[in-house]
Amino acid sequence: MAKGTLLDKRRRISDSDKRQLSLLMTLSWCMITASVIFAILISDYRRFENDFQQAAIDIEHRLQSNIRQSEAVLEGFAAFLSGKKQLDDASISDYARKIRQRFPSIAMLEVAEGVNQEDLPALVARQKKKGYAGFEVKAFDYQGQRQWRSLPELRRYYPLVYLSPLAEESRVVLGLDLASHDFLDKPMQRALATGEYQTSVPFKLVEGDDAYVMFMPVDGPEDIANGNTTQFIVLIVLRSGKIIAEIEPLLNDATSVRIYHNDRPISDSSHYLYQKASSRGLPFLSARYEVDLESDRRGFLLSLERRPQLSDISWSRILLAAVLGLLVYVYSKKFILKRYSRDIEWAKDEARLQFLASYDALTEMPNRRFLVSMLESRLEDSGGKLTLAMLFLDLDEFKQVNDVYGHKMGDVLLQEVARRIKKTLRKDDMAGRLGGDEFVVMLADYDSTDQIQQVIDKLRQEIEAPFNVEGRTLRIKVSIGAAFYPKDTDDLLDLLHLADKAMYTNKAGRRNPTTLAAKGLKPTSREPLYIHR
């Protein structure tokens, strides 16, 4: 089989480049498409985050509105009570009933009176005189079994002296000392210190409902006997369930909701006003919103979290981006590869022209023009000090190979001859094909004619050894002539002409044994070096 030419190698290289270009385009398309999809996802997340923020602000405003409303009710109740010269249960009850009818979230309106320890008996007597026969100041266990417990020793007490509605099950709460319970005493003391409302942590009512208390201090009527002003604490008890019911539809999309009091650590979920947790949504990604609902007070805080859902992703935009990207990819790949293939063909044509201008297409050896050009360059680089031996080779009986076996077989034989010539030479030597069955070899910096003779003998041995070409054994002879630079001539083209003449002398002598005999040689002896003289 014929050896692949240099153009075949170039074609294989260009095909490899084409595959690399195709792979690069595919990777580029994947990266661009992924970037576009990522940008869409970022846009979706920002939209999701904005929507969540707006919903969270709406929830915050609803809760703050409820707190402001309760504060207004509390201030109204305090103002109503402060105008009284004495605690008139009947008038208070009528006022409280109207308030509770208008605001269903209010479970109870209550009044506590501040009293020193030594004044407790007088307070108990006054309350009994008002019709509360079983009235006593007491403490209640809000933990465990929720039983009454002994009253602690305090300097000042704040027992409940009025509550509305006064249902039978609530009557037992009368006399409950607020100061005896830390979760009620803390916000009450802050209210007394600031003169403004304060809220308690959530807790369970006796009836079982979740609730919390809002406190506000108010000065009652002056005691003319001792000149002291009675100090009251007005309270409203708010059912948290009623308040949450108003905003619960807005909480459906939230993954996590916590409304808690900052009198308790966030980890203490037993005093949450409301909590909700869900595992819905995409993991590792969420939007959060936290706000202090009562700003400058130790009151309730709102914490919201929501994870994006699959429904928050713009699948239609992603699909459109992928489809458009694919169409652009297919079109651009076809266009670019077509343009690239055309450029490759131009490059191959240019390479072929350059190749044919300098090399023999069959054997890939330098031609006459390129060989002379390389020699001139080497001579110029050496400063004219280079010595050369030019060998001119001509294959004998090659025409018979073409006539008997065809030109294809002859071409293969020429390629094999070129391969053997290259194999014989040193790295610094050069070889080329002049055309037909003629070759030339340039030996640089030789030491003696004996060295040249050894090269000629080796070339002859290699070329005249049998060839196995496509299953056939072929034999040929070779005639070799030599000329030397600068000994014979300092002109390279003339040197080639002299070597050619020497080759013909060798060919003639080998064809005519009489010529060999005239020289005193036998046909079987080693042939002498045929050089120009």
ChimeraX attribute file (.defattr): number of C-alpha atoms within 10 A of each C-alpha:
attribute: neighborCount
match mode: 1-to-1
recipient: residues
	/A:1	7
	/A:2	14
	/A:3	11
	/A:4	11
	/A:5	13
	/A:6	17
	/A:7	15
	/A:8	12
	/A:9	11
	/A:10	16
	/A:11	15
	/A:12	12
	/A:13	12
	/A:14	18
	/A:15	14
	/A:16	12
	/A:17	14
	/A:18	16
	/A:19	13
	/A:20	12
	/A:21	16
	/A:22	16
	/A:23	12
	/A:24	12
	/A:25	18
	/A:26	15
	/A:27	12
	/A:28	13
	/A:29	18
	/A:30	16
	/A:31	12
	/A:32	13
	/A:33	20
	/A:34	16
	/A:35	12
	/A:36	17
	/A:37	20
	/A:38	13
	/A:39	13
	/A:40	18
	/A:41	18
	/A:42	13
	/A:43	14
	/A:44	16
	/A:45	19
	/A:46	13
	/A:47	14
	/A:48	20
	/A:49	18
	/A:50	13
	/A:51	12
	/A:52	22
	/A:53	16
	/A:54	12
	/A:55	16
	/A:56	23
	/A:57	15
	/A:58	14
	/A:59	20
	/A:60	21
	/A:61	13
	/A:62	17
	/A:63	20
	/A:64	16
	/A:65	13
	/A:66	15
	/A:67	18
	/A:68	13
	/A:69	13
	/A:70	20
	/A:71	19
	/A:72	12
	/A:73	17
	/A:74	20
	/A:75	19
	/A:76	13
	/A:77	23
	/A:78	22
	/A:79	13
	/A:80	14
	/A:81	22
	/A:82	18
	/A:83	12
	/A:84	14
	/A:85	11
	/A:86	13
	/A:87	17
	/A:88	12
	/A:89	14
	/A:90	9
	/A:91	12
	/A:92	19
	/A:93	17
	/A:94	12
	/A:95	15
	/A:96	21
	/A:97	15
	/A:98	10
	/A:99	17
	/A:100	18
	/A:101	10
	/A:102	10
	/A:103	15
	/A:104	13
	/A:105	21
	/A:106	23
	/A:107	20
	/A:108	21
	/A:109	26
	/A:110	22
	/A:111	25
	/A:112	24
	/A:113	24
	/A:114	21
	/A:115	18
	/A:116	13
	/A:117	12
	/A:118	10
	/A:119	12
	/A:120	17
	/A:121	12
	/A:122	11
	/A:123	20
	/A:124	20
	/A:125	14
	/A:126	13
	/A:127	19
	/A:128	14
	/A:129	11
	/A:130	11
	/A:131	9
	/A:132	16
	/A:133	11
	/A:134	12
	/A:135	21
	/A:136	23
	/A:137	20
	/A:138	21
	/A:139	21
	/A:140	17
	/A:141	13
	/A:142	16
	/A:143	8
	/A:144	6
	/A:145	7
	/A:146	10
	/A:147	10
	/A:148	12
	/A:149	11
	/A:150	11
	/A:151	14
	/A:152	13
	/A:153	9
	/A:154	10
	/A:155	9
	/A:156	16
	/A:157	24
	/A:158	23
	/A:159	28
	/A:160	24
	/A:161	25
	/A:162	23
	/A:163	23
	/A:164	21
	/A:165	17
	/A:166	16
	/A:167	9
	/A:168	8
	/A:169	9
	/A:170	15
	/A:171	16
	/A:172	15
	/A:173	22
	/A:174	23
	/A:175	24
	/A:176	23
	/A:177	26
	/A:178	23
	/A:179	20
	/A:180	22
	/A:181	15
	/A:182	11
	/A:183	18
	/A:184	20
	/A:185	16
	/A:186	17
	/A:187	24
	/A:188	28
	/A:189	16
	/A:190	19
	/A:191	21
	/A:192	18
	/A:193	10
	/A:194	12
	/A:195	13
	/A:196	16
	/A:197	21
	/A:198	24
	/A:199	28
	/A:200	25
	/A:201	24
	/A:202	22
	/A:203	21
	/A:204	15
	/A:205	15
	/A:206	13
	/A:207	8
	/A:208	8
	/A:209	14
	/A:210	19
	/A:211	22
	/A:212	22
	/A:213	23
	/A:214	24
	/A:215	30
	/A:216	27
	/A:217	28
	/A:218	24
	/A:219	17
	/A:220	21
	/A:221	18
	/A:222	14
	/A:223	12
	/A:224	8
	/A:225	6
	/A:226	7
	/A:227	8
	/A:228	11
	/A:229	12
	/A:230	15
	/A:231	19
	/A:232	26
	/A:233	24
	/A:234	25
	/A:235	25
	/A:236	27
	/A:237	20
	/A:238	23
	/A:239	23
	/A:240	20
	/A:241	15
	/A:242	16
	/A:243	19
	/A:244	17
	/A:245	11
	/A:246	13
	/A:247	15
	/A:248	12
	/A:249	10
	/A:250	14
	/A:251	17
	/A:252	11
	/A:253	15
	/A:254	22
	/A:255	20
	/A:256	19
	/A:257	21
	/A:258	20
	/A:259	23
	/A:260	26
	/A:261	24
	/A:262	17
	/A:263	16
	/A:264	14
	/A:265	10
	/A:266	15
	/A:267	9
	/A:268	10
	/A:269	15
	/A:270	14
	/A:271	23
	/A:272	21
	/A:273	24
	/A:274	18
	/A:275	16
	/A:276	13
	/A:277	12
	/A:278	12
	/A:279	10
	/A:280	14
	/A:281	17
	/A:282	12
	/A:283	10
	/A:284	7
	/A:285	10
	/A:286	16
	/A:287	18
	/A:288	17
	/A:289	15
	/A:290	16
	/A:291	15
	/A:292	19
	/A:293	20
	/A:294	17
	/A:295	10
	/A:296	7
	/A:297	16
	/A:298	18
	/A:299	18
	/A:300	25
	/A:301	20
	/A:302	22
	/A:303	17
	/A:304	22
	/A:305	19
	/A:306	25
	/A:307	24
	/A:308	23
	/A:309	14
	/A:310	10
	/A:311	8
	/A:312	14
	/A:313	18
	/A:314	15
	/A:315	14
	/A:316	9
	/A:317	14
	/A:318	19
	/A:319	12
	/A:320	12
	/A:321	17
	/A:322	17
	/A:323	13
	/A:324	13
	/A:325	18
	/A:326	15
	/A:327	12
	/A:328	13
	/A:329	18
	/A:330	14
	/A:331	12
	/A:332	13
	/A:333	17
	/A:334	13
	/A:335	12
	/A:336	14
	/A:337	18
	/A:338	12
	/A:339	12
	/A:340	16
	/A:341	15
	/A:342	12
	/A:343	12
	/A:344	19
	/A:345	14
	/A:346	12
	/A:347	14
	/A:348	18
	/A:349	13
	/A:350	12
	/A:351	15
	/A:352	17
	/A:353	12
	/A:354	11
	/A:355	18
	/A:356	15
	/A:357	15
	/A:358	18
	/A:359	23
	/A:360	18
	/A:361	16
	/A:362	18
	/A:363	22
	/A:364	19
	/A:365	22
	/A:366	23
	/A:367	24
	/A:368	21
	/A:369	13
	/A:370	16
	/A:371	22
	/A:372	16
	/A:373	14
	/A:374	13
	/A:375	17
	/A:376	15
	/A:377	12
	/A:378	15
	/A:379	15
	/A:380	12
	/A:381	11
	/A:382	11
	/A:383	9
	/A:384	12
	/A:385	13
	/A:386	16
	/A:387	16
	/A:388	21
	/A:389	24
	/A:390	25
	/A:391	30
	/A:392	28
	/A:393	26
	/A:394	22
	/A:395	20
	/A:396	17
	/A:397	13
	/A:398	18
	/A:399	14
	/A:400	12
	/A:401	18
	/A:402	15
	/A:403	11
	/A:404	10
	/A:405	11
	/A:406	12
	/A:407	13
	/A:408	12
	/A:409	18
	/A:410	20
	/A:411	18
	/A:412	18
	/A:413	24
	/A:414	21
	/A:415	17
	/A:416	19
	/A:417	21
	/A:418	20
	/A:419	15
	/A:420	14
	/A:421	21
	/A:422	18
	/A:423	12
	/A:424	14
	/A:425	17
	/A:426	11
	/A:427	8
	/A:428	9
	/A:429	15
	/A:430	20
	/A:431	22
	/A:432	26
	/A:433	24
	/A:434	20
	/A:435	11
	/A:436	12
	/A:437	19
	/A:438	18
	/A:439	23
	/A:440	26
	/A:441	22
	/A:442	21
	/A:443	19
	/A:444	18
	/A:445	13
	/A:446	13
	/A:447	9
	/A:448	8
	/A:449	13
	/A:450	11
	/A:451	11
	/A:452	18
	/A:453	16
	/A:454	12
	/A:455	17
	/A:456	23
	/A:457	16
	/A:458	15
	/A:459	22
	/A:460	17
	/A:461	13
	/A:462	16
	/A:463	20
	/A:464	17
	/A:465	13
	/A:466	13
	/A:467	17
	/A:468	12
	/A:469	15
	/A:470	11
	/A:471	7
	/A:472	10
	/A:473	9
	/A:474	13
	/A:475	15
	/A:476	16
	/A:477	16
	/A:478	21
	/A:479	23
	/A:480	29
	/A:481	25
	/A:482	28
	/A:483	28
	/A:484	23
	/A:485	18
	/A:486	16
	/A:487	11
	/A:488	16
	/A:489	14
	/A:490	12
	/A:491	12
	/A:492	18
	/A:493	11
	/A:494	14
	/A:495	24
	/A:496	21
	/A:497	15
	/A:498	23
	/A:499	26
	/A:500	25
	/A:501	20
	/A:502	24
	/A:503	26
	/A:504	18
	/A:505	17
	/A:506	21
	/A:507	21
	/A:508	14
	/A:509	20
	/A:510	17
	/A:511	12
	/A:512	11
	/A:513	14
	/A:514	14
	/A:515	15
	/A:516	18
	/A:517	12
	/A:518	10
	/A:519	11
	/A:520	8
	/A:521	15
	/A:522	14
	/A:523	15
	/A:524	6
	/A:525	8
	/A:526	9
	/A:527	16
	/A:528	13
	/A:529	19
	/A:530	22
	/A:531	23
	/A:532	18
	/A:533	7
